[in-house]
Amino acid sequence: SEEAAERMAPFAEKHDKYVIFHNHGQPGDPNFSFDRVLAFGPKLMLNLDIGHYYGATGKNPADVIERLHDRIISLHIKDKTGPDATEPNSNRPFGEGGTPIGDVLKVIQKNGWPIIGDIELEYKVPEGSDPVAEVKKCFEYCKGLLK
């Protein structure tokens, strides 16, 4: 929140540490702005959750990354349905939602930005599988998008 950013910014500056904000559905609020949160200080950064962003807005998170790449430390990567889907804002196995994961990975790769990506396994693990196998599938899916 902007209130948290305003409170935390002086401490981040004083101690030369980053404060990293993580989004959930806030970008879906028309009054929310990453820019206003980050404007409180240069030590305020983002952990952009591309799945939550897409699920809340239906917009391509690659556009946010292009604009704010120097303020993004890391990404949470997951696939979700958009806000207008039959089951809106729902976690899906990679490739079954609408999150434009490929656009995100390609814009980072093309520009060589040092943004860390974390696969966030939030969909229900299918019977007969396990979380490790599912993360491997997600990773392979992401690798395939970069070929």
N, C-alpha and C positions, 0 to 999 in steps of 0.2 A: 504494500500500500504506500501511497505517497507519505502518509504520516510516519510509517516505519522508516522510509527512506530519509525523511527529514531528521528523524531522531538518530539514525545510525551513521549518517554521513560524517559528522564531526569526529566520531570515535574511529571510523575507518581511516580518516585522514591523520588523526593524532597518532595512531598505532601503525600506520602504513600497512594496513591489511585490507583485503577486499571484503565487501559484503555482497553476497551473490543471491539475487532474488530469483525465485522459481515461480512460474505461472501455472495456474490451473485454468479455470474458466474466465478469469478476469478480462481477457481481451474481448470476450463476447459482450461486455458492458460498453455501450457507446461512449460512456464518460471515462473509460480507462485509457491510459496512455503510457506506454513504456518510456517515451521521451520525458514525460513529467517526472516519473520515478527516477530515472537516471540523471536528470538535471540537478539533483541535489548534491552531486559530487562525482569526481572522476574515479573514486574507488568503489562505486556502486556498479555492479556488473549483473549479467543475466545468465541463468541456466534456463535456456529456452526449451520448453516442452512442446515439441512440434505437434504431437498428437493432441494434447489439450488445446493448443492454439487452433488447429484445424477443426477439432470437434466443436469448439465454441463459436468459431467465426465462419467456417467454410472457406477461409482464405488460405492462399499459399504462404506457408511460413518462410519460403525462400526469399520472399520480398522483404520480410523483417530482417532476415539474416544479411541480405545485401546492404540494407540501410544501417544496421547496427552491429555489423560483424566485429568491430573493434571493441564492443562492449559485451560480447557474448563469450563466456568462458567455455561453456559446454551445452550440449543438447541432450534431452531425453528423447529417444527415438522410439516411437510406437505407432501403430496404425489404428485409426479410429474412423468411424463414420462421421459425416458432417452434421450440422445442426438441422438440416432439412430431410435427413434420411428417415426411413420408416422406423428404425430404432436409432434415434439421434444420439450422437456423441458416445458411441459404444466402442469398446475395445474389440479389435479383431486380430486374427492371425495376420502377419505381414503379407501384404498383397491382397487382402480381402476387405480392407477399409478403403477410405478415400484419401488418406494423408499422402501428399505428393513427396514421399520419401526420396525418390530419385532426383527430383528437382533440388531438394535440399542438399543431398550428398554431392551432386554435380557442381553446384555453385560454389561449395566449399572447396572441392577438389580443383576446379578450374582456377580459382583465385589463390589457392595455397594458404588459406586462412588457418591459423592454428586453433581450431575449435574442436574440442573433444566430443565424441558422440558415444552415448551410453545406450545400449539396447535395454529398454524397459519392458519386461515381460509382464503384461497386465491382463492378457486374455486368459480364459480358462484353459488350463492344460488338458488336451484331449486324453480320454481314457487310453491306456496302453503306451502313453508317452511320459516324459518327465520334464521338469524345467530345463535341465541342461540340454536335452535333445531339442527342445523348442527354441532356446536361445541360439543354438547352432543353426537351426533352420532360418531364424531371423537374420543371423549374420550372413549366411549364404545368400539369402534374398538380397540383402544390401550390397554384397559384393557383385552379384549379378547385375544390379542396376548401374554399376560403375563401368561395366564392360562396353 
